[in-house]
């Protein structure tokens, strides 16, 4: 997990108003990361099942149950590393 990944997950969680459904463009507009960086990281987060499409055609993303678990601290980073080993 990188600072970009954490920022994206926290943006989707949005403690102030509740969970959001956002596009990469909207996420990047609210963070200090470029749109392409956000898009690239969303693809990786999706591969790890931390985010999921709300609407794939509109490129709308939302947190997954696994993403919520990671933010709560219920999913250790080591479990994400295990995903990488099984993907290859």
C-alpha positions in Angstrom: 0.0 0.0 0.0 1.2 3.5 -0.9 0.2 6.9 0.3 -1.8 7.3 -3.0 -3.7 4.0 -2.2 -4.6 5.1 1.3 -5.7 8.6 0.1 -8.0 7.0 -2.5 -9.6 4.6 0.0 -10.0 7.4 2.5 -11.6 9.7 -0.1 -14.1 7.0 -1.0 -14.8 6.3 2.7 -15.4 10.0 3.4 -15.8 10.1 7.1 -17.6 13.5 7.0 -20.6 12.5 4.8 -20.5 8.8 4.4 -19.1 6.7 1.6 -18.9 8.2 -1.9 -19.1 6.8 -5.4 -16.5 8.7 -7.5 -14.7 8.8 -10.8 -10.8 9.0 -11.0 -11.2 12.6 -12.1 -13.2 13.6 -9.1 -10.9 11.8 -6.7 -7.8 13.5 -8.2 -9.5 16.9 -8.0 -9.9 16.4 -4.3 -6.4 15.0 -3.6 -2.9 16.1 -4.5 -2.5 13.3 -7.0 -2.9 13.5 -10.8 -5.8 11.8 -12.6 -3.6 9.2 -14.3 -1.9 8.4 -11.0 -5.3 7.9 -9.4 -6.6 5.8 -12.3 -3.5 3.6 -12.2 -3.8 3.0 -8.5 -7.6 2.3 -8.8 -6.8 -0.5 -11.2 -4.4 -2.0 -8.7 -6.8 -1.5 -5.8 -9.5 -3.2 -7.9 -7.2 -6.2 -8.6 -6.8 -6.6 -4.8 -10.6 -6.2 -4.4 -10.3 -3.1 -2.2 -12.5 -1.1 -4.6 -15.1 -2.1 -7.0 -17.1 -0.6 -9.8 -20.3 1.1 -8.9 -20.9 1.7 -12.7 -18.1 0.4 -15.0 -19.3 2.3 -18.1 -19.2 5.6 -16.1 -15.9 4.7 -14.4 -17.6 5.1 -11.0 -15.8 3.4 -8.1 -16.8 2.6 -4.5 -15.2 0.9 -1.6 -15.6 -2.9 -1.4 -16.1 -4.8 1.9 -12.4 -5.7 1.7 -11.4 -2.0 1.3 -13.5 -1.2 4.4 -11.8 -4.0 6.3 -8.4 -2.7 5.4 -9.3 0.9 6.5 -10.5 -0.5 9.8 -7.3 -2.4 10.3 -8.9 -5.8 10.0 -6.9 -6.7 6.8 -3.2 -6.7 7.3 -0.9 -5.5 4.5 0.6 -9.0 4.5 -2.7 -10.4 3.1 -2.4 -8.0 0.2 1.2 -9.2 -0.5 -0.2 -12.8 -0.5 -2.5 -11.6 -3.3 0.4 -10.5 -5.4 2.1 -13.9 -5.0 -1.0 -15.8 -6.2 -1.6 -13.4 -9.1 1.8 -14.2 -10.8 
